[in-house]
Amino acid sequence: MSADNPQNDPSQESTQPTGETQATEENVSADAYFSTSDDPIQQLKQDLVDAEKRVLLAQADLENFRKRMRREREDELKYANMPLLADLLPVVDNLQRALESAGTGEQAGGIVEGIKIVEKQLVEAMKKRGCEAIEAQGQPFDPNLHEAIMQQPSADVEPNTVLHVAQVGYKMYDRVVRPSQVIVSKAAE
């Protein structure tokens, strides 16, 4: 037997496993791995489901955040003129007081007409911006819209009804810029 013939060399046979033997050893080691731990495929599937849930929750949170930011931005734009309108209200009040005090005198006729026009223009400009007077006279007292400065007994109207408006209040859309200062009725004694 010659040494250059690899078929007859016993050392060569024992060190090189056949393809069948090698595949069997891999199957045994994989089976041993899976049998000793929890099913990793099921674990991976569960991890995938959990990750998908987290992604959906994150997307929903982001969408809610966007909607809230959009709403806040719209409100900010909608009510941006509120400080300016609050500053203009004393001007409107003074114009109305000037009209009340001018009366119907002959000398003041042209001035009164001019003041009426200016007051009307200013009120219309405020209406265009969403600011309107709060109707209070004869209405039930509402602490969200009215500020009671006094109570007066009255048998003519029901208690908690606005008898007199001392200062007109204004609201911008659904927010109060300034509450109406009112005298409220109470039960007659």
Order of alpha helices (4+ residues) and beta strands (2+ residues): alpha-alpha-alpha-alpha-alpha-beta-beta-beta-beta-beta-beta
